[in-house]
Amino acid sequence: MGSVRKASAWLGLVDDNEDERYYDDDYSDGTAPGDAWVTDPRVKVAPDVAVEKGRRIGTVTPDSFRDARAIGELFRDGVPVIMNLTAMEAGDAKRVVDFAAGLIFGLRGSIERVSNRVFLLSPADTEVVSGEPAAHRSDGFFNQS
């Protein structure tokens, strides 16, 4: 609402119905109870049920370096973060990786490259288990020889 309209509403010259312009009683936001609510569609976080059980992983696909804050906030809260930097310019991607390296150093976490320009940031209390391909396993599972 503009300052003239606010002043007019304060003086009672016009109706102060700005809020009614933006809300419709028939509006449904489409979220069911328990759905995660995130303002940035590039950030995905598990619902509250996963939070209670301590099983959450955040995925962030930043467009520029200014989106690094979302990565830092999730990681600072103890959430493992998958950074997908494929949509970024090479220079900004390098800056985000440098930022992530500072995060993991400061919070005693770890960083692993998942694929080209995709990284996993793991907090200190998270164990990353890398699975061996089935052909190299020695426990006999799917061992046809």
DSSP file (Angstrom, degrees, kcal/mol; ACC not computed):
  #  RESIDUE AA STRUCTURE BP1 BP2  ACC     N-H-->O    O-->H-N    N-H-->O    O-->H-N    TCO  KAPPA ALPHA  PHI   PSI    X-CA   Y-CA   Z-CA
    1    1 A M              0   0    0      0, 0.0    17,-0.0     0, 0.0     2,-0.0   0.000 360.0 360.0 360.0 133.7    0.0    0.0    0.0
    2    2 A G     >  -     0   0    0      1,-0.1     4,-2.5     4,-0.0     5,-0.2  -0.241 360.0-110.3 -71.2 162.8    1.4    3.4   -0.9
    3    3 A S  H  > S+     0   0    0      1,-0.2     4,-2.4     2,-0.2     5,-0.2   0.857 118.0  52.1 -65.6 -35.0    2.0    6.1    1.7
    4    4 A V  H  > S+     0   0    0      2,-0.2     4,-2.5     1,-0.2    -1,-0.2   0.925 111.6  46.9 -65.9 -43.3   -0.9    8.3    0.4
    5    5 A R  H  > S+     0   0    0      2,-0.2     4,-2.6     1,-0.2    -2,-0.2   0.896 111.6  51.3 -65.3 -39.5   -3.3    5.3    0.6
    6    6 A K  H  X S+     0   0    0     -4,-2.5     4,-2.5     2,-0.2    -1,-0.2   0.923 111.6  47.3 -62.1 -43.5   -2.0    4.5    4.1
    7    7 A A  H  X S+     0   0    0     -4,-2.4     4,-2.1     2,-0.2    -2,-0.2   0.909 112.4  49.5 -64.8 -41.0   -2.5    8.1    5.2
    8    8 A S  H  X>S+     0   0    0     -4,-2.5     5,-2.6     1,-0.2     6,-0.9   0.895 112.0  48.2 -64.3 -39.8   -6.0    8.1    3.7
    9    9 A A  H ><5S+     0   0    0     -4,-2.6     3,-0.6     3,-0.2    -2,-0.2   0.891 110.1  51.9 -67.3 -39.1   -6.9    4.8    5.4
   10   10 A W  H 3<5S+     0   0    0     -4,-2.5    -2,-0.2     1,-0.2    -1,-0.2   0.875 110.8  47.9 -64.8 -37.0   -5.6    6.1    8.7
   11   11 A L  H 3<5S-     0   0    0     -4,-2.1    -1,-0.2    -5,-0.2    -2,-0.2   0.583 116.3-117.3 -79.0  -9.5   -7.7    9.3    8.3
   12   12 A G  T <<5S+     0   0    0     -3,-0.6    -3,-0.2    -4,-0.6    -2,-0.1   0.646  80.2 123.1  84.0  15.1  -10.7    7.1    7.5
   13   13 A L  S   <S+     0   0    0     -5,-2.6     2,-0.3    -6,-0.2    -4,-0.2   0.782  77.7  23.3 -79.7 -27.6  -11.1    8.5    4.0
   14   14 A V  S    S-     0   0    0     -6,-0.9     2,-0.2    -9,-0.2    -2,-0.2  -0.928  93.2 -94.6-133.3 159.4  -10.8    5.1    2.3
   15   15 A D        -     0   0    0     -2,-0.3     2,-1.3     1,-0.1    -6,-0.1  -0.528  28.1-136.2 -73.0 138.4  -11.3    1.5    3.5
   16   16 A D        +     0   0    0     -2,-0.2     3,-0.2    -7,-0.2    -1,-0.1  -0.665  55.8 135.1 -94.2  79.3   -8.2   -0.3    4.7
   17   17 A N     >  +     0   0    0     -2,-1.3     4,-1.0     1,-0.1     3,-0.2  -0.101  17.1 124.9-118.3  33.9   -8.9   -3.5    2.9
   18   18 A E  H >> S+     0   0    0      1,-0.2     3,-0.8     2,-0.2     4,-0.8   0.910  74.4  54.0 -60.8 -42.0   -5.4   -4.2    1.5
   19   19 A D  H >> S+     0   0    0      1,-0.3     4,-0.9    -3,-0.2     3,-0.7   0.855 103.2  57.0 -62.0 -34.2   -5.2   -7.6    3.2
   20   20 A E  H 34 S+     0   0    0      1,-0.2    -1,-0.3    -3,-0.2    -2,-0.2   0.759  97.2  63.0 -69.9 -23.7   -8.5   -8.7    1.6
   21   21 A R  H << S+     0   0    0     -4,-1.0    -1,-0.2    -3,-0.8    -2,-0.2   0.824 108.7  40.9 -68.0 -29.5   -7.2   -8.0   -1.9
   22   22 A Y  H << S+     0   0    0     -4,-0.8     2,-0.4    -3,-0.7    -1,-0.2   0.624 107.5  65.6 -96.6 -14.5   -4.5  -10.7   -1.4
   23   23 A Y     <  -     0   0    0     -4,-0.9     2,-0.4    -3,-0.1     3,-0.0  -0.903  56.3-168.0-117.3 138.8   -6.5  -13.4    0.3
   24   24 A D    >   -     0   0    0     -2,-0.4     3,-1.9     1,-0.1    -3,-0.0  -0.982  22.8-138.6-121.8 132.8   -9.4  -15.4   -1.0
   25   25 A D  T 3  S+     0   0    0     -2,-0.4    -1,-0.1     1,-0.3    -2,-0.0   0.802 105.5  54.0 -61.2 -28.7  -11.6  -17.5    1.3
   26   26 A D  T 3  S+     0   0    0      2,-0.0    -1,-0.3    -3,-0.0     2,-0.2   0.446  82.8 119.8 -84.8   1.0  -11.6  -20.3   -1.3
   27   27 A Y    <   -     0   0    0     -3,-1.9     2,-0.4     2,-0.0    -4,-0.0  -0.465  41.7-172.0 -71.7 133.0   -7.9  -20.4   -1.6
   28   28 A S        -     0   0    0     -2,-0.2    -2,-0.0     1,-0.1    -3,-0.0  -0.996  18.4-152.5-124.2 128.2   -6.2  -23.7   -0.7
   29   29 A D        -     0   0    0     -2,-0.4     3,-0.1     2,-0.1    -1,-0.1   0.579  34.8-127.1 -80.1  -6.0   -2.4  -23.8   -0.5
   30   30 A G        +     0   0    0      1,-0.2     2,-0.5    -3,-0.0    -1,-0.1   0.557  65.2 127.7  79.7   6.9   -2.4  -27.5   -1.4
   31   31 A T        -     0   0    0      4,-0.1    -1,-0.2     3,-0.0    -2,-0.1  -0.826  46.6-149.1-101.4 137.2   -0.3  -28.6    1.6
   32   32 A A    >   -     0   0    0     -2,-0.5     3,-2.2     1,-0.1     2,-0.0  -0.606  41.8 -77.6 -92.6 159.7   -1.5  -31.4    3.8
   33   33 A P  T 3  S+     0   0    0      0, 0.0    -1,-0.1     0, 0.0     3,-0.1  -0.343 121.3  28.5 -57.4 134.8   -0.6  -31.6    7.5
   34   34 A G  T 3  S+     0   0    0      1,-0.4    14,-0.5    -3,-0.1    15,-0.3   0.256  86.9 131.3  96.6 -12.4    3.0  -32.7    7.8
   35   35 A D    <   -     0   0    0     -3,-2.2    -1,-0.4    12,-0.1     2,-0.2  -0.479  63.9-110.6 -71.6 145.4    4.2  -31.4    4.5
   36   36 A A        -     0   0    0      9,-0.2     2,-0.6    -2,-0.1    -1,-0.1  -0.524  26.2-148.8 -73.3 142.1    7.4  -29.4    4.6
   37   37 A W        +     0   0    0     -2,-0.2     2,-0.4    -3,-0.0     7,-0.0  -0.959  23.9 167.5-116.7 116.3    7.0  -25.7    3.9
   38   38 A V        -     0   0    0     -2,-0.6    -2,-0.0     1,-0.1     5,-0.0  -0.989  29.9-151.4-130.0 135.5    9.9  -24.0    2.3
   39   39 A T  S    S+     0   0    0     -2,-0.4    -1,-0.1     1,-0.1     3,-0.0   0.787  85.1  62.0 -78.2 -26.8    9.9  -20.5    0.7
   40   40 A D  S >  S-     0   0    0      1,-0.1     3,-2.0     3,-0.1    -1,-0.1  -0.887  70.3-153.7-103.8 118.2   12.5  -21.3   -1.8
   41   41 A P  T 3  S+     0   0    0      0, 0.0    -1,-0.1     0, 0.0    -2,-0.0   0.676  93.7  65.5 -66.5 -14.1   11.6  -24.0   -4.3
   42   42 A R  T 3  S+     0   0    0     18,-0.1    19,-1.2     1,-0.0     2,-0.5   0.575  93.0  71.1 -81.8  -7.9   15.3  -24.7   -4.8
   43   43 A V  E <   -A   60   0A   0     -3,-2.0     2,-0.5    17,-0.2    17,-0.2  -0.941  64.5-173.8-111.5 123.6   15.6  -25.9   -1.2
   44   44 A K  E     +A   59   0A   0     15,-2.0    15,-1.8    -2,-0.5     2,-0.3  -0.972   5.4 175.6-121.1 130.0   14.0  -29.2   -0.3
   45   45 A V        -     0   0    0     -2,-0.5    -9,-0.2    13,-0.2    13,-0.1  -0.967  33.7-104.3-133.3 147.0   13.8  -30.5    3.3
   46   46 A A        -     0   0    0     -2,-0.3     5,-0.1    11,-0.2    10,-0.0  -0.264  46.1 -96.0 -67.0 156.4   12.1  -33.5    4.7
   47   47 A P    >>  -     0   0    0      0, 0.0     4,-1.2     0, 0.0     3,-0.9  -0.065  42.5 -90.2 -68.7 174.9    8.8  -33.1    6.7
   48   48 A D  H 3> S+     0   0    0    -14,-0.5     4,-2.3     1,-0.3     5,-0.2   0.769 121.9  65.6 -59.7 -29.8    8.5  -32.8   10.5
   49   49 A V  H 3> S+     0   0    0    -15,-0.3     4,-1.3     1,-0.2    -1,-0.3   0.911 103.4  47.0 -60.0 -41.8    8.1  -36.6   10.9
   50   50 A A  H <>>S+     0   0    0     -3,-0.9     5,-2.7     1,-0.2     4,-0.6   0.838 108.0  56.7 -68.0 -32.6   11.7  -37.0    9.7
   51   51 A V  H ><5S+     0   0    0     -4,-1.2     3,-0.9     1,-0.2    -2,-0.2   0.919 104.7  51.8 -64.0 -43.1   12.9  -34.2   12.0
   52   52 A E  H 3<5S+     0   0    0     -4,-2.3    -1,-0.2     1,-0.3    -2,-0.2   0.852 113.6  43.8 -62.6 -34.5   11.5  -36.1   15.0
   53   53 A K  H 3<5S-     0   0    0     -4,-1.3    -1,-0.3    -5,-0.2    -2,-0.2   0.496 113.2-118.7 -89.3  -3.9   13.4  -39.2   14.0
   54   54 A G  T <<5S+     0   0    0     -3,-0.9     2,-0.6    -4,-0.6    -3,-0.2   0.747  74.6 125.6  75.4  23.7   16.5  -37.3   13.1
   55   55 A R      < +     0   0    0     -5,-2.7     2,-0.4    -6,-0.1    -1,-0.2  -0.811  27.7 133.1-119.7  90.0   16.5  -38.3    9.5
   56   56 A R        -     0   0    0     -2,-0.6     2,-0.4    -5,-0.1   -11,-0.1  -0.989  27.8-175.3-135.8 145.2   16.7  -35.3    7.2
   57   57 A I        -     0   0    0     -2,-0.4     2,-0.4    22,-0.2   -11,-0.2  -0.984  15.5-148.6-137.4 129.5   18.7  -34.4    4.1
   58   58 A G  E     - b   0  81A   0     22,-3.1    24,-3.2    -2,-0.4     2,-0.5  -0.775   5.2-159.1 -97.1 142.1   18.5  -31.0    2.5
   59   59 A T  E     -Ab  44  82A   0    -15,-1.8   -15,-2.0    -2,-0.4     2,-0.4  -0.986  10.7-175.4-119.7 130.9   19.0  -30.5   -1.2
   60   60 A V  E     -Ab  43  83A   0     22,-2.8    24,-2.8    -2,-0.5   -17,-0.2  -0.990  15.2-174.3-129.3 130.5   20.0  -27.1   -2.5
   61   61 A T        -     0   0    0    -19,-1.2    24,-0.1    -2,-0.4    22,-0.1  -0.796  22.7-162.6-120.3  85.4   20.4  -26.1   -6.2
   62   62 A P        -     0   0    0      0, 0.0    25,-0.3     0, 0.0     3,-0.1  -0.326  19.7-160.4 -72.7 151.7   21.7  -22.5   -6.0
   63   63 A D  S    S-     0   0    0      1,-0.2    26,-0.4    25,-0.1     2,-0.3   0.726  76.8  -0.8 -94.9 -31.0   21.6  -20.1   -8.9
   64   64 A S  S >  S-     0   0    0     24,-0.1     3,-1.6    28,-0.1    -1,-0.2  -0.882  85.6 -86.5-149.5 177.9   24.3  -17.8   -7.6
   65   65 A F  G >  S+     0   0    0      1,-0.3     3,-2.2    -2,-0.3     4,-0.2   0.795 116.1  70.9 -64.0 -28.3   26.6  -17.3   -4.6
   66   66 A R  G >  S+     0   0    0      1,-0.3     3,-0.7     2,-0.1    -1,-0.3   0.714  89.2  64.1 -64.0 -17.4   23.9  -15.4   -2.7
   67   67 A D  G X> S+     0   0    0     -3,-1.6     3,-0.9     1,-0.2     4,-0.8   0.468  75.4  91.4 -81.7  -1.7   22.0  -18.7   -2.3
   68   68 A A  H <> S+     0   0    0     -3,-2.2     4,-2.4     1,-0.2    -1,-0.2   0.764  71.0  72.0 -64.4 -24.3   24.9  -20.1   -0.2
   69   69 A R  H <> S+     0   0    0     -3,-0.7     4,-2.7     1,-0.2    -1,-0.2   0.891  92.2  54.9 -59.1 -40.0   23.2  -18.9    2.9
   70   70 A A  H <> S+     0   0    0     -3,-0.9     4,-2.0     1,-0.2    -1,-0.2   0.888 108.6  49.4 -60.9 -38.5   20.5  -21.7    2.6
   71   71 A I  H  X S+     0   0    0     -4,-0.8     4,-2.5     1,-0.2     5,-0.2   0.945 112.3  47.6 -63.4 -48.4   23.3  -24.3    2.5
   72   72 A G  H  X S+     0   0    0     -4,-2.4     4,-2.5     1,-0.2    -2,-0.2   0.881 110.6  50.8 -62.2 -40.4   25.0  -22.8    5.5
   73   73 A E  H  X S+     0   0    0     -4,-2.7     4,-1.3     2,-0.2    -1,-0.2   0.916 112.9  45.1 -67.2 -42.5   21.7  -22.6    7.6
   74   74 A L  H  <>S+     0   0    0     -4,-2.0     5,-2.1    -5,-0.2     3,-0.3   0.944 115.8  46.5 -63.9 -46.9   20.8  -26.2    6.9
   75   75 A F  H ><5S+     0   0    0     -4,-2.5     3,-1.7     1,-0.2    -2,-0.2   0.884 108.6  55.1 -65.4 -38.6   24.3  -27.5    7.6
   76   76 A R  H 3<5S+     0   0    0     -4,-2.5    -1,-0.2     1,-0.3    -2,-0.2   0.817 103.4  57.1 -63.3 -30.5   24.6  -25.4   10.8
   77   77 A D  T 3<5S-     0   0    0     -4,-1.3    -1,-0.3    -3,-0.3    -2,-0.2   0.402 125.3-103.3 -80.7   3.2   21.4  -27.1   12.0
   78   78 A G  T < 5S+     0   0    0     -3,-1.7    -3,-0.2     1,-0.3    -2,-0.1   0.667  76.3 139.0  86.5  17.3   23.0  -30.5   11.6
   79   79 A V      < -     0   0    0     -5,-2.1    -1,-0.3    -6,-0.1   -22,-0.2  -0.834  55.7-122.7 -97.0 125.9   21.3  -31.4    8.4
   80   80 A P        -     0   0    0      0, 0.0   -22,-3.1     0, 0.0     2,-0.4  -0.434  33.0-151.2 -61.6 141.9   23.3  -33.2    5.7
   81   81 A V  E     -bC  58 121A   0     40,-2.3    40,-3.4   -24,-0.2     2,-0.7  -0.965  15.6-154.4-125.8 131.4   23.2  -31.1    2.5
   82   82 A I  E     -bC  59 120A   0    -24,-3.2   -22,-2.8    -2,-0.4     2,-0.6  -0.927  17.8-158.1-100.0 116.8   23.4  -32.2   -1.1
   83   83 A M  E     -bC  60 119A   0     36,-2.9    36,-2.4    -2,-0.7     2,-0.7  -0.864   6.2-166.7 -98.0 120.8   24.6  -29.2   -3.2
   84   84 A N  E     + C   0 118A   0    -24,-2.8     3,-0.4    -2,-0.6    34,-0.2  -0.902  13.2 170.9-107.3 103.6   23.8  -29.4   -6.9
   85   85 A L    >   +     0   0    0     32,-3.2     3,-1.4    -2,-0.7    33,-0.1   0.172  43.9 108.9 -99.7  16.9   25.9  -26.7   -8.6
   86   86 A T  T 3  S+     0   0    0     31,-0.3    -1,-0.2     1,-0.3    32,-0.1   0.736  75.9  54.6 -68.1 -22.3   25.2  -27.7  -12.2
   87   87 A A  T 3  S+     0   0    0     -3,-0.4    -1,-0.3   -25,-0.3     2,-0.2   0.412  95.6  91.1 -90.6   2.8   23.0  -24.6  -12.8
   88   88 A M  S <  S-     0   0    0     -3,-1.4   -24,-0.1     1,-0.1     2,-0.1  -0.599  82.4-103.7-101.9 158.0   25.7  -22.1  -11.7
   89   89 A E     >  -     0   0    0    -26,-0.4     4,-2.5    -2,-0.2     5,-0.2  -0.423  39.9-112.1 -66.8 153.0   28.5  -20.3  -13.5
   90   90 A A  H  > S+     0   0    0      1,-0.2     4,-2.0     2,-0.2     5,-0.1   0.878 115.2  50.9 -59.9 -40.6   31.9  -21.9  -12.9
   91   91 A G  H  > S+     0   0    0      2,-0.2     4,-1.7     1,-0.2    -1,-0.2   0.922 113.1  44.0 -65.1 -44.8   33.2  -18.9  -10.9
   92   92 A D  H  > S+     0   0    0      2,-0.2     4,-2.3     1,-0.2    -2,-0.2   0.877 110.8  55.6 -67.4 -37.1   30.2  -18.8   -8.6
   93   93 A A  H  X S+     0   0    0     -4,-2.5     4,-2.3     1,-0.2    -2,-0.2   0.905 106.9  50.6 -61.8 -40.9   30.3  -22.6   -8.2
   94   94 A K  H  X S+     0   0    0     -4,-2.0     4,-2.3     1,-0.2    -1,-0.2   0.900 109.3  51.0 -63.5 -40.7   33.9  -22.4   -7.1
   95   95 A R  H  X S+     0   0    0     -4,-1.7     4,-2.4     2,-0.2    -2,-0.2   0.894 109.8  49.6 -63.6 -40.1   33.0  -19.7   -4.5
   96   96 A V  H  X S+     0   0    0     -4,-2.3     4,-2.7     2,-0.2    -2,-0.2   0.896 110.6  50.1 -67.0 -39.2   30.2  -21.9   -3.2
   97   97 A V  H  X S+     0   0    0     -4,-2.3     4,-2.4     2,-0.2    -2,-0.2   0.908 110.9  49.5 -65.2 -40.2   32.6  -24.9   -2.9
   98   98 A D  H  X S+     0   0    0     -4,-2.3     4,-1.8     2,-0.2    -2,-0.2   0.905 111.1  49.7 -62.7 -41.1   35.0  -22.7   -1.0
   99   99 A F  H  X S+     0   0    0     -4,-2.4     4,-2.1     2,-0.2    -2,-0.2   0.919 111.1  49.3 -61.2 -44.5   32.2  -21.5    1.3
  100  100 A A  H  X S+     0   0    0     -4,-2.7     4,-2.7     1,-0.2     5,-0.2   0.876 106.9  55.3 -64.4 -37.6   31.2  -25.1    1.9
  101  101 A A  H  X S+     0   0    0     -4,-2.4     4,-1.8     1,-0.2    -1,-0.2   0.894 108.4  48.7 -62.7 -38.9   34.8  -26.0    2.7
  102  102 A G  H  X S+     0   0    0     -4,-1.8     4,-2.7     2,-0.2    -2,-0.2   0.887 110.4  52.2 -65.9 -38.8   34.8  -23.3    5.3
  103  103 A L  H  X S+     0   0    0     -4,-2.1     4,-2.4     1,-0.2     6,-0.3   0.950 111.3  44.5 -60.2 -50.6   31.6  -24.7    6.7
  104  104 A I  H  <>S+     0   0    0     -4,-2.7     5,-2.0     1,-0.2     4,-0.3   0.837 114.8  49.4 -69.6 -30.3   32.8  -28.2    7.0
  105  105 A F  H ><5S+     0   0    0     -4,-1.8     3,-0.7    -5,-0.2    -1,-0.2   0.942 114.5  44.2 -69.5 -46.8   36.1  -27.1    8.5
  106  106 A G  H 3<5S+     0   0    0     -4,-2.7    -2,-0.2     1,-0.2    -1,-0.2   0.831 122.7  36.3 -67.6 -33.0   34.4  -24.8   11.1
  107  107 A L  T 3<5S-     0   0    0     -4,-2.4    17,-0.6    -5,-0.2    -1,-0.2   0.245 109.7-117.5-106.4  11.8   31.7  -27.3   12.1
  108  108 A R  T < 5 +     0   0    0     -3,-0.7    -3,-0.2    -4,-0.3    -4,-0.1   0.829  68.8 134.6  58.8  38.0   34.0  -30.4   11.8
  109  109 A G      < -     0   0    0     -5,-2.0     2,-0.3    -6,-0.3    -1,-0.1  -0.069  48.3-117.9 -95.6-159.9   32.0  -32.0    9.0
  110  110 A S  E     -D  122   0A   0     12,-2.5    12,-2.9    -3,-0.1     2,-0.4  -0.973  10.8-148.8-143.2 157.7   33.0  -33.6    5.8
  111  111 A I  E     -D  121   0A   0     -2,-0.3     2,-0.4    10,-0.2    10,-0.2  -0.991  14.0-177.5-129.6 137.0   32.5  -33.0    2.1
  112  112 A E  E     -D  120   0A   0      8,-2.1     8,-3.0    -2,-0.4     2,-0.6  -0.992  27.4-124.8-134.0 141.6   32.3  -35.6   -0.7
  113  113 A R  E     -D  119   0A   0     -2,-0.4     6,-0.3     6,-0.2     3,-0.1  -0.763  24.1-179.4 -84.6 122.2   31.9  -35.2   -4.4
  114  114 A V  E     -     0   0A   0      4,-2.6     2,-0.3    -2,-0.6     5,-0.2   0.889  66.1 -33.5 -87.3 -46.9   28.9  -37.3   -5.6
  115  115 A S  E >  S-D  118   0A   0      3,-1.5     3,-2.0     0, 0.0    -1,-0.3  -0.856 100.1 -34.2-155.1-170.8   29.2  -36.4   -9.2
  116  116 A N  T 3  S-     0   0    0      1,-0.3     3,-0.1    -2,-0.3   -30,-0.1  -0.410 130.8 -10.3 -61.0 116.5   30.3  -33.6  -11.4
  117  117 A R  T 3  S+     0   0    0     -2,-0.3   -32,-3.2     1,-0.2     2,-0.4   0.676 112.0 109.5  65.3  22.2   29.3  -30.4   -9.6
  118  118 A V  E <   +CD  84 115A   0     -3,-2.0    -4,-2.6   -34,-0.2    -3,-1.5  -0.994  45.1 179.1-127.1 125.1   27.3  -32.3   -7.0
  119  119 A F  E     -CD  83 113A   0    -36,-2.4   -36,-2.9    -2,-0.4     2,-0.5  -0.911  23.2-141.9-129.2 151.4   28.6  -32.5   -3.4
  120  120 A L  E     -CD  82 112A   0     -8,-3.0    -8,-2.1    -2,-0.3     2,-0.6  -0.966  12.4-161.6-113.0 121.8   27.4  -34.0   -0.1
  121  121 A L  E     -CD  81 111A   0    -40,-3.4   -40,-2.3    -2,-0.5   -10,-0.2  -0.918  12.0-169.4-102.2 121.9   28.1  -32.0    3.1
  122  122 A S  E     - D   0 110A   0    -12,-2.9   -12,-2.5    -2,-0.6   -43,-0.1  -0.945  17.7-127.2-116.4 129.5   27.9  -34.2    6.1
  123  123 A P    >   -     0   0    0      0, 0.0     3,-1.7     0, 0.0   -15,-0.1  -0.164  36.0 -98.4 -64.6 167.7   27.8  -32.9    9.7
  124  124 A A  T 3  S+     0   0    0    -17,-0.6   -16,-0.1     1,-0.3   -15,-0.1   0.808 121.8  52.1 -60.4 -32.9   30.3  -34.3   12.3
  125  125 A D  T 3  S+     0   0    0      2,-0.0     2,-0.5   -47,-0.0    -1,-0.3   0.252  92.1  94.2 -91.0  14.3   27.8  -36.7   13.8
  126  126 A T    <   -     0   0    0     -3,-1.7     2,-0.5     2,-0.0    -4,-0.1  -0.913  61.3-152.0-111.3 130.7   26.8  -38.3   10.4
  127  127 A E        -     0   0    0     -2,-0.5     2,-0.6     2,-0.0    -2,-0.0  -0.881   6.6-151.5-101.1 126.6   28.4  -41.4    9.0
  128  128 A V        -     0   0    0     -2,-0.5     2,-0.6    -6,-0.1    -6,-0.0  -0.873  10.2-159.9 -97.6 120.3   28.5  -41.7    5.2
  129  129 A V        -     0   0    0     -2,-0.6     2,-0.6     2,-0.0    -2,-0.0  -0.889   2.7-155.3-103.4 118.7   28.5  -45.4    4.2
  130  130 A S        -     0   0    0     -2,-0.6     2,-0.3     1,-0.0    -2,-0.0  -0.830  13.9-138.6 -96.2 127.4   29.7  -46.0    0.7
  131  131 A G        -     0   0    0     -2,-0.6     3,-0.1     1,-0.0    -2,-0.0  -0.625  10.4-130.0 -86.0 139.2   28.4  -49.2   -0.8
  132  132 A E        -     0   0    0     -2,-0.3     5,-0.1     1,-0.1    -1,-0.0  -0.573  34.8 -98.0 -78.9 148.4   30.6  -51.5   -2.8
  133  133 A P    >>  -     0   0    0      0, 0.0     3,-1.7     0, 0.0     4,-0.6  -0.370  36.1-112.6 -61.1 149.6   29.3  -52.6   -6.2
  134  134 A A  G >4 S+     0   0    0      1,-0.3     3,-0.8     2,-0.2    -2,-0.1   0.796 114.7  62.0 -57.8 -31.1   27.7  -56.0   -6.1
  135  135 A A  G 34 S+     0   0    0      1,-0.2    -1,-0.3     8,-0.1    -3,-0.0   0.759 107.1  44.4 -68.2 -23.6   30.5  -57.6   -8.2
  136  136 A H  G <4 S+     0   0    0     -3,-1.7    -1,-0.2     2,-0.0    -2,-0.2   0.451  85.8 113.6-100.3  -2.1   33.1  -56.7   -5.5
  137  137 A R    <<  -     0   0    0     -3,-0.8     3,-0.2    -4,-0.6    -3,-0.0  -0.446  47.7-163.6 -74.1 144.1   31.2  -57.8   -2.5
  138  138 A S        +     0   0    0      1,-0.1    -1,-0.1    -2,-0.1    -4,-0.0   0.350  69.7  87.5-108.6   4.8   32.7  -60.7   -0.6
  139  139 A D  S    S-     0   0    0      2,-0.1    -1,-0.1     1,-0.1     3,-0.1   0.446 100.0-113.1 -87.0   2.0   29.6  -61.7    1.5
  140  140 A G    >   +     0   0    0      1,-0.3     3,-1.8    -3,-0.2     2,-0.4   0.357  66.3 145.3  88.6  -6.9   28.2  -63.9   -1.1
  141  141 A F  T 3  S-     0   0    0      1,-0.3    -1,-0.3     3,-0.0    -4,-0.1  -0.546  85.3  -8.4 -69.5 122.8   25.1  -61.8   -1.8
  142  142 A F  T 3  S+     0   0    0     -2,-0.4     2,-0.9     1,-0.2    -1,-0.3   0.682  95.0 151.8  59.3  21.4   24.4  -62.1   -5.5
  143  143 A N    <   +     0   0    0     -3,-1.8    -1,-0.2     1,-0.2    -8,-0.1  -0.733  20.5 178.6 -83.8 109.7   27.7  -64.0   -5.9
  144  144 A Q              0   0    0     -2,-0.9    -1,-0.2     1,-0.2    -2,-0.0   0.427 360.0 360.0 -92.7  -0.1   27.1  -66.3   -8.9
  145  145 A S              0   0    0      0, 0.0    -1,-0.2     0, 0.0    -2,-0.0   0.490 360.0 360.0 -88.6 360.0   30.6  -67.8   -8.9
